[in-house]
Amino acid sequence: MSLLILILVVSSLSFSACRDEPTAPGEMPASLKIEAETFLTFAGGRVQLSAIATLEDGASRDVTMEAVWTNEPGSAGRVNQNGEFVAHIGKTGTETVKAEFQGQSATTTIEVSKRAKKFSIIPVFTHIQSGEKLQFQAIAEFEDRTTEFITDRVTWTLRPGLAAELDDNGLLSSDMGRSGIETVAVHFQDSVDSSRVRIQARLDTDFEFVEIPAGSFIMGNNDGLDPEKPEHEVFLDAFLISKNEISTAQYVRFLNRAHADNYIFIESNVVFGARGRFSDLPFILLQGTPLFPQELIRFVDDSFEPSSFESIPGFEDHPVVKLTWYGAMAFCDFYGLRLPTEAEWEKAARGGQQLEFGTEDGTLSHDLANYSGVEGRDVFDDLAPVGSFPANRFGLNDMAGNAWELVFDVFDGTYYERSPRNNPTGPGPEITLGVLAPLQETPVVMRGGSWLSSPDECRATFRGVSADLPDLAATPPMIGFRVARYVP
């Protein structure tokens, strides 16, 4: 025991002598500073600090291993005597770190933030036209279950950078006349995620768009139901909207790409989000329901081949249904698209002529749309393939009947009384993060009617409501969507 005590005493004296060893004249420190690649970390993270002394002769010397390090209050982390700051797991806050060396001292602060449990970038896979700009977003879900956009807190990189440039805030600017595939990568804490963008001289995607020109129209209907009142003038910028409702085959392609990127998972015939702003929320029910027993998509889990989703043969061109609002929004996020606003949808449906129905001539018959009953061209007991009926005045198919279409807006029956005149987005948040809670009390708007709808529900001004219940088996099965994007 005496020998052990002697060894410890000698070691302690040697360590102290090493840190306080006299310095030759001219090499005495005149000042001290603390340097690091970053002074930001996260719960459980590490930051290596350096103590740099400026000597009396003007030279600089790294004295990290000779300095005495301390920090306070010590609740969010500790600095060791090698200058490494180690943040405590599950703790956040600001720590003041101090380094001392031969009569000189320096301090700095280290910010310890929440640790991200999940981290992702949107869009994940998209196409743009050369010369177009695209804003990428980074999203994190933290250990306390909160979700935040962290676009301005990450490090962005671009490879190979031959057809575009990327700024520090995730804005990609493609070069006019250049084409190619660029990979956008984003680094946050100890994670990396990436996205692919195909830049084309002429835009060619899975989606056929129709441009709706800028201008004003009268939204609502004073002769309709209370939520359709009052009529009010709305101005909309030009926008693009898909010619057709999103088909089963298009949604299957999304599911397979998203599955390969670990963006989704499947449980009990329900597809859930695994990353992004709708993580752990239900997207689509694959099994049949009493109102619509037909299955459109199946998941093939093969031990010998990669698991994948596939369309049921014969239904590839039918609108995808049995969706939640989250499933539609996640599809848009993945491709860099968006849901049309309620105002955009109504303007597109009315064909630029204030038509009552979104059909070829603004009237409703079974030769023009798929709604309740079977007659004339409408030979369908349920869903019809997209584009089975004549397009409306803007060239859009199925703006009346076939499948209800989700739009961006949260529903409020009195919103028209206070709606802004320019580009309204509804009474909900302009940027949605996570769940619209409580689900049963936060309905979203759906438009256009379905194969089960009465003529009244198929009117261009009728405002349907989808509650997006957590139990997808109880959610109406006739709900689909179409997509929109800004004009390049």
C-alpha positions in Angstrom: 0.0 0.0 0.0 2.9 2.4 0.8 4.5 1.7 -2.5 1.2 2.5 -4.3 0.8 5.8 -2.5 4.3 6.7 -3.4 3.7 6.0 -7.1 0.6 8.1 -7.1 2.3 11.0 -5.4 5.2 10.9 -7.9 2.8 10.7 -10.9 0.8 13.7 -9.6 4.0 15.7 -9.1 5.2 14.8 -12.6 1.8 15.8 -14.2 1.9 19.1 -12.3 5.5 19.8 -13.3 4.7 19.0 -17.0 1.8 21.6 -17.0 3.7 24.3 -15.0 7.2 23.7 -16.3 9.1 27.1 -16.6 9.4 28.5 -20.0 12.6 30.0 -21.4 12.8 33.9 -21.7 11.2 35.1 -24.9 8.9 32.1 -25.0 6.7 33.2 -22.2 3.0 33.4 -23.3 1.7 36.9 -23.9 -1.9 35.7 -24.6 -4.0 32.6 -24.9 -7.0 31.6 -27.0 -9.2 28.6 -27.5 -9.8 27.2 -31.0 -12.1 24.5 -32.4 -13.7 23.5 -35.7 -17.1 24.2 -34.0 -18.3 25.4 -30.6 -21.7 23.6 -31.2 -22.4 20.0 -30.3 -25.3 17.8 -29.2 -26.2 15.7 -26.2 -23.7 12.9 -26.2 -21.4 14.6 -28.7 -17.7 15.7 -28.4 -15.7 18.8 -29.3 -11.9 18.8 -29.4 -10.6 22.2 -28.2 -7.2 23.6 -28.7 -5.4 26.1 -26.5 -3.1 28.3 -28.6 -0.6 30.5 -26.9 0.9 33.6 -28.5 4.5 34.0 -27.2 6.3 37.2 -26.4 8.5 36.8 -29.5 5.3 36.7 -31.6 5.3 32.9 -32.3 2.4 30.7 -31.6 2.4 27.4 -29.8 -0.2 24.7 -29.2 -0.3 24.2 -25.5 -3.5 22.1 -25.4 -1.8 19.2 -23.4 -0.1 21.6 -21.0 -3.1 23.9 -20.2 -5.4 23.4 -17.2 -9.0 23.0 -18.4 -12.2 23.6 -16.5 -15.9 24.4 -17.3 -19.0 25.5 -15.6 -21.7 25.0 -14.6 -21.0 21.4 -15.8 -24.6 20.4 -16.1 -24.4 19.9 -19.9 -20.9 18.3 -20.2 -17.3 18.2 -19.0 -14.0 19.1 -20.5 -11.1 16.8 -19.7 -7.4 17.7 -19.4 -6.8 16.9 -23.0 -9.1 19.7 -24.1 -11.9 17.4 -25.2 -15.4 18.5 -24.3 -17.8 15.6 -23.8 -21.6 16.5 -23.7 -23.8 14.6 -21.3 -26.3 12.3 -22.8 -29.9 13.7 -22.6 -28.7 17.2 -21.4 -28.7 20.5 -23.2 -27.5 24.0 -22.4 -24.5 26.4 -22.5 -21.1 25.6 -20.9 -18.3 28.1 -20.3 -14.9 26.5 -20.9 -11.7 27.9 -19.5 -8.1 27.2 -20.3 -5.1 28.4 -18.2 -1.5 28.3 -19.0 1.4 30.0 -17.2 -0.6 33.0 -16.0 -2.7 33.4 -19.1 -6.3 32.3 -19.5 -9.0 32.1 -22.2 -12.7 31.3 -22.2 -15.3 30.2 -24.7 -18.8 28.9 -24.7 -20.1 25.7 -26.1 -23.7 25.2 -27.0 -25.1 21.7 -26.4 -28.3 21.1 -28.4 -30.8 18.3 -28.6 -29.7 15.1 -30.3 -31.5 14.0 -33.4 -33.1 10.6 -33.4 -34.0 10.7 -37.0 -32.8 13.0 -39.8 -33.7 13.4 -43.4 -33.7 15.6 -46.5 -36.5 16.5 -48.8 -37.1 16.1 -51.7 -35.5 12.7 -52.0 -35.7 12.1 -55.7 -36.8 14.8 -58.2 -36.5 16.3 -61.6 -36.0 20.0 -62.5 -35.5 21.9 -65.7 -32.1 23.5 -66.4 -32.1 27.1 -65.2 -34.6 26.3 -62.4 -34.0 26.7 -58.7 -35.0 24.2 -56.0 -35.0 24.7 -52.2 -34.0 21.6 -50.3 -35.1 21.2 -46.6 -33.5 19.3 -43.8 -35.8 17.8 -41.1 -34.9 16.3 -37.7 -36.9 14.4 -35.1 -35.2 14.8 -31.7 -35.1 12.5 -28.7 -37.8 14.5 -27.0 -40.1 13.6 -30.0 -40.2 17.2 -31.4 -39.7 17.7 -35.1 -38.0 20.8 -36.6 -36.8 22.1 -39.9 -33.0 22.5 -39.5 -32.2 23.7 -43.0 -30.0 26.6 -41.7 -28.2 24.4 -39.1 -26.7 21.8 -41.4 -23.8 21.5 -43.8 -24.7 21.2 -47.5 -22.6 19.7 -50.2 -23.1 18.9 -53.9 -21.6 16.2 -56.1 -20.4 16.4 -58.9 -21.5 20.1 -59.2 -21.2 20.1 -63.0 -24.8 21.2 -63.7 -25.7 23.2 -60.6 -24.5 25.1 -57.6 -25.7 24.8 -54.0 -25.6 27.5 -51.4 -25.2 27.2 -47.6 -29.0 27.2 -47.1 -29.8 24.3 -49.4 -30.9 26.4 -52.4 -29.9 24.6 -55.6 -29.5 26.7 -58.7 -29.1 24.7 -61.9 -27.1 26.0 -64.8 -29.0 27.0 -68.0 -28.3 24.6 -70.8 -26.7 22.0 -68.6 -28.1 18.6 -67.7 -27.1 15.7 -65.5 -27.7 14.0 -62.1 -26.5 15.8 -59.0 -26.4 14.4 -55.5 -27.2 16.8 -52.6 -25.8 15.7 -49.3 -26.5 17.2 -45.9 -24.5 16.6 -42.7 -26.0 17.2 -39.2 -24.5 16.1 -35.9 -23.2 12.6 -36.6 -25.5 11.8 -39.5 -25.5 12.2 -43.3 -28.4 12.0 -45.7 -28.6 12.6 -49.5 -30.9 13.3 -52.3 -30.8 12.9 -56.1 -31.9 15.6 -58.6 -32.1 15.0 -62.3 -31.5 18.2 -64.3 -33.0 18.2 -67.8 -32.9 20.6 -70.7 -36.6 19.7 -71.2 -38.6 18.6 -68.1 -39.7 14.9 -68.4 -41.1 13.3 -65.3 -43.6 10.7 -64.3 -46.2 13.5 -64.1 -48.0 15.4 -66.8 -48.7 18.9 -65.7 -51.1 21.6 -67.0 -50.3 25.2 -66.4 -53.1 27.3 -64.8 -52.5 31.0 -65.6 -52.3 33.7 -63.0 -55.4 35.8 -62.3 -58.5 36.3 -60.2 -61.7 34.2 -60.0 -64.7 34.1 -57.7 -64.3 31.3 -55.2 -67.3 29.8 -53.3 -71.0 29.7 -54.0 -73.7 31.8 -52.3 -76.3 29.2 -53.4 -74.4 26.3 -51.9 -74.0 25.0 -48.4 -72.8 27.2 -45.6 -69.1 26.3 -45.8 -69.2 27.4 -49.5 -70.3 31.0 -48.5 -69.6 33.8 -49.1 -68.4 34.1 -52.6 -65.2 36.0 -52.6 -62.5 37.1 -55.1 -59.2 35.3 -55.0 -56.0 36.1 -56.9 -53.7 33.2 -57.6 -50.2 33.2 -59.1 -49.7 30.8 -62.1 -49.2 27.2 -61.0 -48.9 23.7 -62.5 -51.3 20.9 -61.5 -51.2 17.3 -62.6 -53.5 16.4 -65.5 -54.6 13.2 -63.7 -55.1 11.9 -60.2 -52.0 10.1 -59.0 -52.3 6.5 -60.2 -51.7 3.3 -58.3 -48.6 2.6 -60.5 -47.2 6.0 -59.7 -47.7 5.5 -56.0 -46.1 2.0 -56.2 -43.0 3.6 -57.8 -42.9 6.0 -54.9 -43.3 3.2 -52.3 -40.5 1.2 -53.8 -38.1 4.1 -54.1 -39.0 5.2 -50.5 -38.6 1.7 -49.2 -35.2 1.4 -50.8 -34.2 4.7 -49.1 -35.6 3.6 -45.7 -38.2 6.4 -45.9 -41.1 4.1 -45.1 -42.0 0.8 -43.3 -45.0 -1.5 -43.4 -46.9 -3.0 -40.5 -50.2 -4.9 -40.6 -50.9 -3.9 -44.2 -50.4 -0.2 -43.4 -47.5 1.8 -44.7 -46.0 4.3 -42.2 -43.4 7.0 -42.6 -39.9 6.1 -41.2 -38.2 9.5 -41.8 -39.2 13.0 -42.8 -41.7 15.3 -41.3 -44.4 12.6 -41.2 -42.4 9.9 -39.4 -44.4 7.2 -37.8 -47.7 8.4 -39.3 -49.9 6.2 -41.5 -49.7 6.8 -45.3 -51.9 4.2 -47.0 -53.9 1.1 -46.2 -53.2 -1.8 -48.6 -56.0 -4.2 -47.6 -59.6 -3.9 -48.8 -62.3 -2.3 -46.7 -66.1 -3.0 -46.6 -66.8 0.0 -48.9 -64.0 -0.9 -51.3 -62.9 -4.6 -50.9 -60.6 -4.4 -54.0 -56.9 -4.3 -53.2 -54.9 -2.1 -55.5 -51.3 -2.6 -54.1 -49.7 -5.5 -52.4 -46.4 -5.9 -50.6 -44.3 -8.9 -51.7 -41.9 -10.0 -48.9 -39.7 -12.6 -50.6 -36.8 -14.3 -48.8 -34.9 -14.7 -52.1 -35.6 -11.3 -53.7 -35.7 -7.8 -52.4 -39.1 -7.0 -50.8 -41.2 -4.7 -53.0 -44.6 -3.2 -53.6 -46.5 -4.0 -56.8 -49.8 -3.0 -58.4 -52.5 -5.5 -58.6 -52.7 -6.4 -62.4 -55.4 -4.4 -64.1 -55.4 -1.6 -61.6 -52.2 0.2 -62.5 -54.0 3.1 -64.1 -56.7 3.5 -61.4 -56.4 6.4 -58.9 -54.6 5.4 -55.8 -57.0 5.5 -52.8 -57.3 4.5 -49.1 -54.8 7.3 -48.4 -54.3 9.7 -45.5 -53.4 13.3 -46.0 -49.9 12.4 -44.6 -49.5 9.8 -47.4 -50.3 12.4 -50.0 -48.0 15.0 -48.4 -45.2 12.5 -48.1 -45.4 11.6 -51.7 -45.1 15.3 -52.6 -42.2 15.7 -50.2 -40.3 12.8 -51.8 -40.6 14.2 -55.3 -40.3 17.9 -54.5 -44.0 18.5 -55.3 -46.9 19.8 -53.2 -50.6 19.4 -52.8 -52.7 22.1 -54.6 -54.3 24.5 -52.2 -58.1 24.5 -52.0 -58.2 27.8 -54.0 -56.0 26.4 -56.7 -58.0 23.2 -57.0 -61.3 25.1 -57.3 -59.9 27.5 -60.0 -58.5 24.5 -61.9 -61.9 22.7 -61.7 -64.0 25.6 -62.8 -62.1 25.8 -66.1 -61.5 29.5 -66.1 -65.2 30.0 -66.7 -66.8 29.7 -63.3 -68.3 26.3 -64.3 -70.4 24.4 -61.8 -68.7 21.1 -62.4 -65.2 20.3 -63.4 -66.3 18.5 -66.6 -65.9 19.1 -70.3 -68.8 21.6 -70.4 -69.5 22.3 -66.8 -72.5 20.1 -66.5 -72.7 16.6 -64.9 -73.8 13.4 -66.5 -72.6 9.8 -66.6 -71.1 10.4 -70.0 -68.9 13.1 -68.4 -67.9 11.7 -65.0 -67.9 8.7 -62.7 -70.3 9.2 -59.7 -73.1 7.4 -58.0 -74.8 5.0 -60.3 -74.0 3.4 -63.7 -75.2 4.8 -67.0 -73.9 5.8 -70.4 -70.1 6.0 -70.6 -70.0 5.5 -66.8 -69.9 1.7 -66.7 -67.9 1.6 -63.5 -69.2 0.2 -60.3 -66.3 1.8 -58.4 -63.1 3.4 -59.6 -62.4 4.1 -63.2 -59.0 4.3 -64.8 -57.7 7.9 -64.8 -58.7 9.8 -68.0 -61.7 7.6 -68.8 -63.9 10.7 -69.3 -63.4 13.9 -71.3 -61.1 16.5 -69.8 -62.4 19.9 -68.5 -61.8 23.3 -70.1 -58.2 23.4 -68.7 -57.4 19.9 -70.0 -57.7 18.2 -66.5 -59.3 14.8 -66.1 -61.6 13.6 -63.3 -62.1 16.9 -61.6 -65.6 15.6 -60.9 -66.2 12.1 -59.4 -64.0 9.0 -59.5 -61.9 9.7 -56.4 -62.1 12.5 -53.8 -58.9 14.6 -54.0 -57.1 15.8 -50.9 -55.8 19.4 -51.0 -53.4 21.2 -48.7 -55.8 23.1 -46.6 -57.1 22.3 -43.1 -60.9 22.6 -43.1 -62.7 25.5 -41.4 -66.4 26.0 -42.3 -66.2 29.8 -41.8 -62.8 30.4 -43.4 -64.2 32.1 -46.5 -65.4 35.0 -44.2 -61.8 36.0 -43.5 -59.8 34.3 -46.3 -57.0 36.5 -47.7 -57.4 37.7 -51.3 -54.0 36.6 -52.6 -52.9 32.9 -52.7 -54.8 31.7 -49.6 -53.5 28.5 -48.0 -56.3 27.8 -45.5 -56.5 28.4 -41.8 -53.8 25.9 -40.8 -50.0 26.3 -40.6 -48.4 27.3 -43.9 -45.6 24.7 -43.2 -46.8 21.6 -41.5 -44.5 19.6 -39.2 -45.7 16.2 -38.1 -49.2 15.3 -37.0 -52.3 17.6 -37.3 -53.4 17.1 -33.7 -55.7 16.1 -32.4 -56.5 14.1 -35.5 -60.2 13.8 -35.0 -60.6 17.5 -34.5 -58.3 18.7 -37.3 -60.0 17.7 -40.6 -58.5 18.4 -44.0 -60.3 19.4 -47.2 -61.1 17.0 -50.0 -62.7 18.1 -53.3 -64.5 16.8 -56.4 -66.5 13.8 -55.2 -66.0 10.1 -55.9 -67.7 7.1 -57.6 -70.0 7.0 -54.5 -70.9 10.7 -54.5 -74.2 12.4 -55.2 -74.2 15.0 -58.0 -74.2 17.7 -55.3 -70.9 16.5 -53.8 -69.3 16.6 -57.3 -69.8 20.3 -57.7 -66.6 22.4 -58.1 -67.4 24.5 -55.0 -68.4 21.6 -52.7 -66.1 21.3 -49.7 -65.6 17.7 -48.5 -64.0 16.8 -45.1 -61.5 14.0 -44.3 -60.8 13.4 -40.7 -57.7 11.2 -41.3 -58.5 8.9 -38.4 -55.6 6.9 -36.9 -57.6 3.7 -37.7 -57.2 3.5 -41.4 -59.7 0.7 -41.7 -62.4 3.3 -40.7 -61.1 6.0 -43.1 -63.2 6.5 -46.2 -61.6 4.4 -49.0 -62.4 6.6 -51.9 -59.8 9.4 -51.2 -56.9 10.1 -53.6 -55.0 13.2 -54.7 -53.3 15.0 -57.5 -50.1 17.1 -57.3 -49.0 20.6 -58.0 -45.8 22.6 -58.4 -44.8 26.2 -58.9 -44.1 27.4 -62.4 -40.3 27.2 -63.0 
